[in-house]
Amino acid sequence: MSSPMSDWMTALAILGLALITVLTRSFFMIPKREVPMPDWAKQGLRYAPLAALAAVVLPQIVMTQDGQLLHTWRDARLYAAAVGTAYFFWKRGILGTILSGTAVMLALRIGLGW
C-alpha cells in the first residue's frame, strides 16, 4: 500500500513546519530593542508557564486513558501527586518532588497492583 504523501511532500511539510516554529519562537528575539508591552500583558505572561504546566499535568492525574474522569480513589496517580505536592511545599526542591512522587507511584502500582 502506498502512502498518500510522496517523499518530497513529506520533506516540504517538515521544512515548512520547522520554518513556522523558528519564526514563532523567535518573535521576541528578532527586534533590536525590547517590544513595548502593557503592564497587564507582562503580568499575565508571568503566569503562563504555570498555566501551561497545569493544563498538561492535571488531566494526566484525574482522567483515565479513554478521557473519562477517575471513578475511584484507588489510583496511584492521585496519591503520587499529593505526596509530590506536599514534598514541594515542605522542601521546595524539584528533584525531591519528582523522586517522592515516583516512589509512591511505583510502590502503589507494583506493591498493591493499582
Beta strands, then each sheet from edge to edge (+ up, - down):
end
